[in-house]
Amino acid sequence: MFTSGLDPKPFSSPIDNYLARLHTKYSGFQEGSVADYIPELAKANPDWFGICIATRDGHVYEAGDTRQRFTIQSISKALAYGLALEDRGEDYILSRISVEPSGDAFNAISLKSGTGMPFNPMINAGAIATCGQIQSKGGLSRFDRILAYLSACAGRSLDIDTGVYQSESSTGHRNRAIGWMLRNFDIINEEPTDILETYFQQCSIRVNCRDLALMGATLANQGRNPLTKEQAIQPDFVDNILSVMSSCGMYDYSGEWLYRVGLPAKSGVGGGILAVLPGQLGIGIFSPALDAQGNSARGIKVCEDLAHELALHQFSNGSAPQPSLRLSYDGSQVSSCRRRSPQLQQTLRAIGHRIRVLELQGELIFSTFEPVVRLVLKRAPYCQFLILDLQNTVNIDDVSLKLIGQLHSDLLAQGVQIFICNMSKFSRLFRRKGLEQIVQFGNEDTALEHCENLLLQQMVGSGWNVVKPVSLMNHSLLGSLSEQERSWLDIQMDKGEAVKGDYLIRAGDAGDCLFLLLTGSVEVRLPSETGQAGNRVDVFEAGMCFGEMGFLDGSPRSADVVALDQITFRVLTRQLFDRLDNDYPQLKIKLLQQLSSLLSANLRKSNAELAAYKG
Amino acid sequence: MFTSGLDPKPFSSPIDNYLARLHTKYSGFQEGSVADYIPELAKANPDWFGICIATRDGHVYEAGDTRQRFTIQSISKALAYGLALEDRGEDYILSRISVEPSGDAFNAISLKSGTGMPFNPMINAGAIATCGQIQSKGGLSRFDRILAYLSACAGRSLDIDTGVYQSESSTGHRNRAIGWMLRNFDIINEEPTDILETYFQQCSIRVNCRDLALMGATLANQGRNPLTKEQAIQPDFVDNILSVMSSCGMYDYSGEWLYRVGLPAKSGVGGGILAVLPGQLGIGIFSPALDAQGNSARGIKVCEDLAHELALHQFSNGSAPQPSLRLSYDGSQVSSCRRRSPQLQQTLRAIGHRIRVLELQGELIFSTFEPVVRLVLKRAPYCQFLILDLQNTVNIDDVSLKLIGQLHSDLLAQGVQIFICNMSKFSRLFRRKGLEQIVQFGNEDTALEHCENLLLQQMVGSGWNVVKPVSLMNHSLLGSLSEQERSWLDIQMDKGEAVKGDYLIRAGDAGDCLFLLLTGSVEVRLPSETGQAGNRVDVFEAGMCFGEMGFLDGSPRSADVVALDQITFRVLTRQLFDRLDNDYPQLKIKLLQQLSSLLSANLRKSNAELAAYKG
């Protein structure tokens, strides 16, 4: 049965269990053979077998030999292509290396007739040409930069297998021929010697299965390594890399791979496969026995199973981002923390629907935000104010920012104002797009208050918000009392005053009195260890009372109350209240009835808001 | 300024405006020339130009000549491939038609050496072979079935352009040669004559730009036409169609198209392009002037702009589905509608955290549900009950269902129970996966109540839930009263009784009395026009009172109160309550204090729940 929180029971993950079963399933699979064009690769143990999945937020599931090191080989082509794009830009690179599948083997000297352009960056010709576009910079050689780039993708410092490199270099004559052909067509602008050595080194970088999965997760995470949080690949080029992986990443098996597995991927003769479910996760597989196309034989099997059993095919059902509307309600259902007089409250109940709050969630991109645009256009004719709450929004793309900007100016021209709240994490984005003119609020509460204020000003006219000091005689709590009763209380009740920032109540205090505010305003704040502002839960002003719950049920205070300006108040102590039972029962009854009405009204308001939030 | 809700102002959509601007931008673009291999196609006006985007939920944005009809041509190849897969299954089709890009022109007689298999279904050879796999069935010819299939995809009855068909047929000698080669290699099992006529007819089906967008939206919507809701394409084959469109859909431009535009697409020499952002939307472009590769020249330009400006590239940033956790709270923060006695309430406040509610949202697929699995495993050691609330969940894939099943049995083995609520729309899915053993509840409230009941039974022991009839003397509201005061009330207060289903209060009634329940239970229900149950908002039992809010503040009843079984109660009328002011003020004070405490407690509970829902 249940054990205490101090002794948590261990629970195994069904996902770990699944990977373990998958590993067992293919451990006995014996097809394919280890690459042997150089002796170093032939030393690989065909039983080595690792499976890794790394999520976009950096959780890694592992099964088998996930820490066994091997050389990255052709998988490096996909990532080095990103570095070349960063160095030279897309147009320049596309003018030298095409992106069409060739139909030829990976090591064919297949260049487009006329231009001599390699068909794509995933065949050797294209990869050597790519390597040639990478620059030495800031004292770093081409290879230093490639090594640093791949290390950033993996999230740890990688190194080189010098034995493999020397073998590759001493036998790489065909690649040298390709290099000179590229020089001949001016695809590269220098003698190919250094480029080729760099290319051989690049292919000899040592990785493990986990590295591949994390490189994949980096590609899935807009180029940012999910563990180190380093921006390893410029976000603009992630789609370029994934596109060439998608069309040309698996040698002559690319079409069928896309069909059966449906993940952009790149394999290497070292036995590695790096696959990416864009935006979601990275997969690393390692098993050195290769099939006829040069792909890890076990790796292909495992990826087919993974894609099928975890529904990872990029075109499989249901992976669509959802509309970004989280919740929609209006200002008659939910109101700000600022307490209003009964008359103003009634006004807001009647016309609060002119304020519409749309809580957004997830990533705002065209197809998630477009339904919100439609909803805004549908609601706008009945609104004066639209508040977009970004609290649960995790990202906003440029398209959505532009649409927000257009909605803002289009609606404003027709008298409807859009406000944004909870957007601090996107401030830079909004500034960059020149959207500073959209008024922003720290949170939904302050945005709501602002809209309420504008509505009230419009309905009630100027002076609606002047908080007039009240005398105890005019205080709302004493509304049903006779002149005599009020005068009696005036004599009995303590007087108090405070200045801005003074604490009238602290959370944890005994709830032994009720405050009647006569001048100024106070704010109720949830206690915060950091002492930061902005966590207000209530605002009271002259003519209102506060502290009634603890006063009535005797429980300790649950929040702080702080003066917002110079205030004066009166205090009804429990002692005095108790005395009334005998000394002045009619007065006590009236006070209790007034307090009960207040509690009822507050409870109704809370329940209405609860219903709105439950949706 | 603001106009009344009866006179809504028209608002234009920034998305419509954008498409109109895009249309204007390329209206003057004059490159390419209309196909002229048959005279009928040469009649097309090169100025015709339409742009359409259809969303997954069936909203269509249109600009230009979106209703001009033209022949579908090669775009039909992609859809007919789906019908062949439905007729023959994936393995059979893959044994006859490969899925690799060929590198050759679309009309090459390019078959794989040895097998004679066409490289892919998007070149003529593959498309004719595909057509040959489609069967005549149920009195419908091959062509009837293709026409019906494409019509279902478009969501309206399509027809054929007989002039184009006759021209295609009378000049289609090269395709006839391909047909006989396919017969030679037994890729098709009959003389090709009928197959070829069907193929010529298939290419001559008339569509407009809007049809293409809706066919695209159908592919984006798991094969279901978003307007007619008809399952036009079997969901299992949607990824196959999208995969071949992705690798081979745009002739020799496929690699660069994937790189620059990044959308599975298919073009036709009629001037149409159908593009799909999987899971999100469909695009239809029509403009008959073709470029050197045979793709609509304007269409390519427009799609490049669309992909760039709306960030539609399938690998572009930010289109990732988000984790499906919407909200997480425990049973100490939020409780069921069943009112508990103060002692039981206190027990639940103390150990309610052993109930954890996870509200899920969106589509549950591996990468959205996997973070939930991690959270469940993290919380489980501190829980006894986990409630998965599916109210905001729109779909659950088989992988997530399996993970739910595994979590359920793994956790159960360690004493933690998973319950599901708000799952009626998924009942069939759960049954199909054999997950009936997971206990389901209609809504969160009943699931919470069940867990609370189990916790209370465990803590308090048997008999915890026996609702004993109370006498007025023992009623909680009278707890602070003297013997004498109670006896006095016993004489004064009306008695009442009711049977199951009787209404004690109806929404709208005057709130002129307070009920003290002595036997049985009552349920508070929000008024429902359909009269259906399940909208309970409160349950009271013997020893509690209800109706206090309207009683205290005089406002009308906001909900119905219905007896759940045979009940007896006492009624405190306003008349009696008012009389107490003078007749028995000490008694009135005690009652008011008791009622105020009750209201305070309820308000605290509502505010705590509000905080939990605000997240």
Interface residues (C-beta under 8 A of the other chain):
Chain A: M1 F2 T3 G5 P8 K9 P10 F11 S12 S13 P14 I15 N17 T55 R56 D57 H59 S98 V99 E100 P101 S102 G103 N120 A220 Q222 P235 V238 D239 N240 L242 S243 V244 S246 S247 C248 D252 S254 G255 E256 L258 Y259 G262 P264 L277 P278 G279 Q280 L281 E309 L310 A311 L312 H313 Q314 F315 S316 N317 G318 S319 A320 P321 Q322 R326 R354 Q361 G362 E363 I365 F366 S367 E370 P371 V373 R374 L377 A380 P381 Y382 Q384 Q391 N392 V394 N395 D397 D398 V399 K402 L403 Q406 L407 D410 L411 Q414 G415 E548 M549 L552 D553 S555 S558 D581 P585 Q586 K588 I589 L592 Q593 L595 S596 S597 L599 S600 A601 N602 L603 R604 S606 N607 E609 L610 Y613 K614 G615
Chain B: M1 F2 T3 G5 P8 K9 P10 F11 S12 S13 P14 I15 N17 T55 R56 D57 H59 S98 V99 E100 P101 S102 G103 N120 A220 Q222 P235 V238 D239 N240 L242 S243 V244 S246 S247 C248 D252 S254 G255 E256 L258 Y259 G262 P264 L277 P278 G279 Q280 L281 E309 L310 A311 L312 H313 Q314 F315 S316 N317 G318 S319 A320 P321 Q322 R326 R354 Q361 G362 E363 I365 F366 S367 E370 P371 V373 R374 L377 A380 P381 Y382 Q384 Q391 N392 V394 N395 D397 D398 V399 K402 L403 Q406 L407 D410 L411 Q414 G415 E548 M549 L552 D553 S555 S558 D581 P585 Q586 K588 I589 L592 Q593 L595 S596 S597 L599 S600 A601 N602 L603 R604 S606 N607 E609 L610 Y613 K614 G615
